């Protein structure tokens, strides 16, 4: 996820302080990985330098100064271009899991045991996500569906690979 573009998109509704951007980001997108304040302010500094945001005001209220950021016309154009550009599909052609299966076979370890352990971990995470989906709002449901569909595809791959382990062992044998 492009944090800069996401923060710019949040600014389209109006100027905000960094702490407000962080809070809104975390509520909408950061359930599993909330932003650190330093990440927000470093990103805002870069966006400011690139002319995509401007400082709309500075307040202190007796405490440290707080900048309020506003998106510029260039920022609006940049967000629009980002939103209209399709993301590159990530086929994971050389996944870590594939490498582990091959290395297990090459080193005489149990590739089927590795696949079983991975399957158990995938199923555990699927149970957690299913529970979260059941209890969550629509945004949480959609996020969990996305993750669950990817995990289901991984499980299909694990099953197919398990069924082909003997063939794979013959192909990669030294």
C-alpha angles and dihedrals in degrees: 000000000000104000092190094054091044092053090047090052090051090052092057089080090059144297117313142179120247093251090053091050090051093048093048092045091051092048094049105031113002105069092126099024114029118193121254115234090239090057091053095049094043089051092047090050090053092047090049091050090050093051095245094117135023134202106261095186146331123232130183108174089191092305134078118319115270120201121215112212128208128190117246127219088259089053092051090050091048093051091048091052091047093049093049095048113090116233117247109254111242108219094177092222093174103034124178089238092057089050091051092051092050093045091048089054093045093050097043095250124136109276090178090054089051090051091048092051091048091048090053091051092049091050091048091053091045089056091051092048093046090053091047090048092051092052098037137090123252093277091052091046092054093046091049092047090054092052093042093053090052091048090050090054089050090051091053089052091049091052094047092047091048089053091051100043094110091051091046091050090055093048096050098037110128 
